[in-house]
Amino acid sequence: MAKAHVPICHIHGDSDATMPLELNSGELARRYRAFGGEMTLNVARGRGHDMWSGWFECQELVEFVMAHARPVARDRPGVSVGK
């Protein structure tokens, strides 16, 4: 993915005991960047491995998606576009 220049945006809690930040998302970010990839790692302070609403309300994630969205090729055969 890094070679294909696919950017990644990831959110990880700094209090996650199930999937520790540095051993998981931190390591992914380090390796991905070492391969030349672009990765944004947003650290949610005081959050663990839980269903906090902030995971789904992250402005940085919205901005990332908007910045990297590409228009759908409406005239390509086989491409379905919802209304």
Secondary structure as the mmCIF struct_conf table of DSSP 4:
data_model
#
loop_
_struct_conf.conf_type_id
_struct_conf.id
_struct_conf.beg_label_comp_id
_struct_conf.beg_label_asym_id
_struct_conf.beg_label_seq_id
_struct_conf.end_label_comp_id
_struct_conf.end_label_asym_id
_struct_conf.end_label_seq_id
TURN_TY1_P TURN_TY1_P1 ALA A 2 HIS A 5
STRN STRN1 ILE A 8 GLY A 13
TURN_TY1_P TURN_TY1_P2 ASP A 14 SER A 15
BEND BEND1 ALA A 17 MET A 19
TURN_TY1_P TURN_TY1_P3 LEU A 21 ASN A 24
HELX_RH_AL_P HELX_RH_AL_P1 SER A 25 ALA A 34
TURN_TY1_P TURN_TY1_P4 PHE A 35 GLY A 36
STRN STRN2 MET A 39 ALA A 44
TURN_TY1_P TURN_TY1_P5 ARG A 45 GLY A 46
BEND BEND2 HIS A 49 ASP A 50
HELX_RH_3T_P HELX_RH_3T_P1 SER A 53 PHE A 56
HELX_RH_AL_P HELX_RH_AL_P2 GLN A 59 HIS A 68
TURN_TY1_P TURN_TY1_P6 ARG A 74 ASP A 75
BEND BEND3 ARG A 76 ARG A 76
TURN_TY1_P TURN_TY1_P7 PRO A 77 GLY A 78
#
